[in-house]
């Protein structure tokens, strides 16, 4: 995974900052954020866990974090933390080989299983939306 584009930055990035960092991947970012808002009712908010980690957009329903989007140079990282029921549902839903590989190599944390995906274009957007729906349902 590439590092966050906003490591060391104290102020929240603007939309222009994000566009500059993402380059052509900004189109996929915008589409994902828009689709998640319309289809799943998720709101976007920005957060940093400190200057050495950079900034990430959190897509939430009320106070519940569903997915984190981390801007990188030319791409963005997508991170889900799935509970045991969501992991089981994801495996049962037959999302495809990419999802199976992500689940197989995902690290376990006290909060759940960490799914990480690097996005450069629209190829994985449908998978991301499906994982978000599974997290919401479980």
KEMARNU-973061 format. One line per field, with one value per residue (C-alpha): x, y, z; residue number from 0. Coordinates in Angstrom, 1 decimal. Example, Ala and Ser with C-alpha at 12.3 -4.5 7.8 and 13.67 -1.06 7.14 Angstrom:
% residues 2
east: (12.3, 13.7)
north: (-4.5, -1.1)
up: (7.8, 7.1)
num: (0, 1)
END
This chain:
% residues 138
east: (0.0, 1.1, 1.4, -1.3, -0.8, -1.4, 1.1, 2.5, -0.4, -2.2, -5.2, -7.9, -7.3, -9.6, -11.3, -8.6, -5.8, -7.5, -7.9, -4.2, -3.1, -5.4, -5.0, -7.1, -8.3, -10.3, -13.1, -13.5, -13.3, -16.1, -18.2, -17.8, -18.6, -21.6, -22.9, -22.5, -24.4, -27.3, -27.5, -26.6, -27.2, -23.6, -22.1, -18.5, -16.4, -12.6, -10.4, -6.8, -5.2, -2.1, 0.3, 2.3, -0.8, -2.3, -6.0, -8.8, -12.4, -14.8, -18.1, -20.5, -24.1, -24.9, -21.9, -21.0, -17.9, -18.6, -15.4, -12.3, -10.9, -7.2, -5.9, -2.6, -0.5, -2.4, -4.8, -6.7, -6.8, -10.1, -10.3, -13.1, -13.1, -15.6, -17.0, -17.3, -20.9, -19.9, -16.9, -19.1, -21.8, -19.1, -17.7, -21.3, -22.2, -19.7, -18.2, -15.5, -11.9, -10.6, -12.9, -11.9, -8.2, -8.7, -10.6, -7.9, -5.0, -6.8, -5.3, -7.4, -7.7, -9.7, -12.2, -12.6, -11.0, -9.2, -9.9, -7.5, -7.8, -5.9, -8.1, -6.8, -10.0, -13.6, -12.7, -13.4, -16.2, -19.0, -17.1, -16.6, -20.3, -21.2, -18.8, -20.3, -23.8, -22.7, -21.2, -24.4, -26.5, -24.4)
north: (0.0, 3.5, 5.9, 8.5, 11.6, 13.9, 12.6, 15.5, 17.8, 19.5, 20.9, 18.9, 18.6, 20.5, 18.9, 20.5, 18.9, 15.5, 16.0, 16.9, 13.9, 11.3, 12.5, 10.2, 8.2, 11.2, 10.2, 6.8, 8.5, 10.9, 8.2, 5.9, 8.7, 9.8, 6.2, 5.4, 8.5, 7.8, 4.0, 3.4, 6.8, 7.3, 10.7, 11.7, 13.1, 13.6, 12.5, 12.2, 10.0, 12.2, 13.9, 10.7, 8.9, 11.6, 12.2, 9.8, 10.2, 8.2, 7.1, 6.7, 6.1, 8.2, 7.5, 4.1, 4.0, 1.8, 2.4, 4.6, 6.1, 7.2, 9.4, 8.4, 9.6, 8.4, 6.1, 5.7, 3.0, 1.5, 0.0, -2.0, -3.4, -6.2, -8.1, -11.9, -11.9, -9.6, -11.7, -14.8, -13.1, -11.8, -15.4, -16.7, -14.1, -15.3, -11.9, -13.4, -14.3, -10.8, -10.7, -14.2, -13.3, -10.1, -12.0, -14.8, -12.4, -9.9, -9.2, -9.7, -6.9, -6.6, -4.5, -7.1, -8.2, -5.5, -5.5, -3.3, -2.5, 0.0, 1.7, 3.4, 3.3, 2.0, -1.7, -2.5, 0.0, -2.6, -4.9, -2.0, -1.1, -4.8, -5.0, -1.8, -3.2, -6.4, -4.4, -2.4, -5.5, -7.3)
up: (0.0, -0.8, 2.1, 2.9, 0.8, 3.8, 6.3, 8.3, 7.5, 10.3, 8.4, 6.8, 3.0, 0.7, -2.3, -4.5, -2.3, -2.7, -6.5, -6.8, -4.8, -6.4, -10.0, -12.3, -9.3, -8.2, -10.5, -8.8, -5.4, -6.2, -7.7, -4.7, -2.2, -4.2, -4.7, -1.0, 0.0, -2.4, -2.1, 1.5, 3.2, 4.2, 5.1, 4.6, 7.4, 7.7, 10.5, 11.4, 14.0, 14.1, 11.7, 11.1, 9.8, 7.5, 6.9, 5.8, 4.8, 6.9, 5.4, 8.2, 9.0, 12.1, 14.4, 12.9, 10.7, 7.6, 5.5, 5.6, 2.4, 2.6, -0.2, -1.6, -4.6, -7.7, -5.8, -2.6, 0.1, 1.2, 4.7, 6.2, 9.8, 9.6, 12.6, 12.7, 11.4, 8.5, 7.6, 7.6, 5.5, 3.0, 2.6, 2.1, -0.5, -3.0, -3.9, -6.1, -6.0, -5.2, -2.1, -1.0, -1.3, 0.7, 3.5, 3.5, 4.1, 6.3, 9.7, 12.8, 15.3, 18.5, 16.6, 13.8, 10.5, 8.5, 4.8, 2.8, -0.9, -3.1, -5.8, -8.9, -10.9, -11.1, -11.2, -7.5, -6.8, -7.0, -4.5, -2.1, -2.2, -1.6, 1.4, 2.8, 2.5, 4.2, 7.1, 7.4, 7.5, 10.1)
num: (0, 1, 2, 3, 4, 5, 6, 7, 8, 9, 10, 11, 12, 13, 14, 15, 16, 17, 18, 19, 20, 21, 22, 23, 24, 25, 26, 27, 28, 29, 30, 31, 32, 33, 34, 35, 36, 37, 38, 39, 40, 41, 42, 43, 44, 45, 46, 47, 48, 49, 50, 51, 52, 53, 54, 55, 56, 57, 58, 59, 60, 61, 62, 63, 64, 65, 66, 67, 68, 69, 70, 71, 72, 73, 74, 75, 76, 77, 78, 79, 80, 81, 82, 83, 84, 85, 86, 87, 88, 89, 90, 91, 92, 93, 94, 95, 96, 97, 98, 99, 100, 101, 102, 103, 104, 105, 106, 107, 108, 109, 110, 111, 112, 113, 114, 115, 116, 117, 118, 119, 120, 121, 122, 123, 124, 125, 126, 127, 128, 129, 130, 131, 132, 133, 134, 135, 136, 137)
END
